Amino acid sequence: MAETVEENNLFFACSLIEYIARKTKNTKKLVVEKLGKENIRKIYELAEVYHCENIEKVSDEFIEEAKINMGDYDIISKCEYDVPTYWDIGKVYKRLIIMVNNDEKQYVNTLIEVLSSWIIEVIDNYNSSMYYENPSYIYACYEEGRVLE
């Protein structure tokens, strides 16, 4: 099944937020809070335009506009294995968001909810297997509110 424009926009928004979080060494929750719903909606709605630009430039504009300072949440240096790309992680988040609420009109609200939730820090541990687990398993954990055995 082909990806819809809305799903692709969601993928880009998730990937850009991941990129900004890595660049500024902040949690996704903090980045989402700082960006705010208006900027996240802008990223989502203009994703096709932003996707054609250099992601570094786009991220710098949003970092400056949202006044996101450098933090100390460094998930990359702690990784003992290959680090998944921000595109890889954006895809994980996109799938989870769609499973949580597949109403395209609610993608921005659901993105904010999911990227502010407990499971993101678990996915951020690249020394574990969570980020490449089956999307259904990640969703089940999210719904249960804990990592399932």
Buried (B, 14 or more C-beta within 10 A) or exposed (E): EEEEEBBBBBBBBBBBBBBBBBBBBBBBBBBBBBBEEEBBBBBBBBBEEBBEEEBEEBBEEBBEEBEBEEEEBEBEEEBEEEBBEBBEBBBBBBBBBBBBBEEBEEBBBBBBBBBBBEBBBBBBEBEEEBBEBEBEEBBBBBEEEEBEE
